[in-house]
Amino acid sequence: MSGYEGADEVNCDEALAEIYLLLDHECSPEHEQLLRKHIDDCPPCLEEYGIDDQLKQLLARKCGGDHAPDELKSKLQASIRKTVADRGGVSVEHTEIHTDLKPE
């Protein structure tokens, strides 16, 4: 998937590993800009971003009022850290899970 013109500052593995950070607005503004440029210039990553965005919206609509147990939150945070590290070669120092999603 890498090698698309204009998508050279961020590779596909990094972009895909950080899609949820982007969707949740948990990136720095500078890194968000780089990720968005890559996604806009890379059709496979753009498609994945669209799928993940729709999934997030669906979950917000169907589960917006439910609160996840603390144990599940901890497991998700650990899984996110591991996935980001494995796919993007970066580490995540801190993650937060917010459950105050508003249904659309």
N, C-alpha and C positions, 0 to 999 in steps of 0.2 A: 504494500500500500504506500510505502514511502516513495519519494521521487517525483511527486507532482510539482509542477512549476509553481513557485511562490510559497511552497510549503516547507522550505528548507531550515527554518530556525527552530522548529519543533518537529520531531518525528512522529509517525503514526502511533507507535507504541506509547509514547509519552502522552499524546493527545487523548488516546483511548483510555489510558489509565487515569486520566484526570478529568474525564467528562463530568463526573458527578461533582467534583470540586467546582467546576465551571457552572454547572446547573444550580448549585447551591450558593453561588457567589462567595466561595471560600478561597479564591485566588487573589493575589495582589492585582491591582489594576493593570500593571505592566504585563504580568504573566497571562492574565485573562485576554489581553489584546493579542498576544502571540498565539495563544490557543485558538482564539476566534479566527485569526487570519489563516491558520493552518486548516481549521475545519471548513472555512469558506472556500479554500483553494483545493481541498482534497475530497472528491466525491465519496469515497468509501467512509471517511471519517464523518462527513456531513450526514450521511445516511444513518450511521450509528448514533450520532448526536440526536437526530430527529427521533429515532426509536426510543432512546433513553429518556428524552424530554417527554414524549407521550406516555411512557411508563410511569414516570414521576407524577405527571398530572393525573393519571388514572388512579394511582395509589393515594394521592391527596384527596381525590373525590370519594373513593370508597372507604378509606381508612382515616380520614381527616380528624375525626373526633376521638379515635382510639389512641391510647398511650401505650407505648412499648414498655415491657418490664425492664428494669435496670440491667438484669443479666443479659437480656437480648441486646440492649444498647452496647454493653461492653463487648460482646462477641462481634457485633457489627463494626464497632470502632477498630477492633483488632484485625478483622478481616479486611477492612478498607486500607489500613496501614500496610498490611502484607501485600495486597493486590497492587497498590501504588508502588511499593518498593520493588516488587517482582517485575511489573510491566514497565515502569518508568525509570527505574534505577534511582529513585529519589526516596527520601524518608519523610514521614509525616510526624511532626513533633506533637501536634495537638489536633484532635478532632472533637467536634461537638455534634450531637444529634438533636435537632429541634423538632418537636412534634406539634408545633402550633400552626400546622398547615391549614389554610382556609380553603374550603371546597370552592370549586369554580362554578 
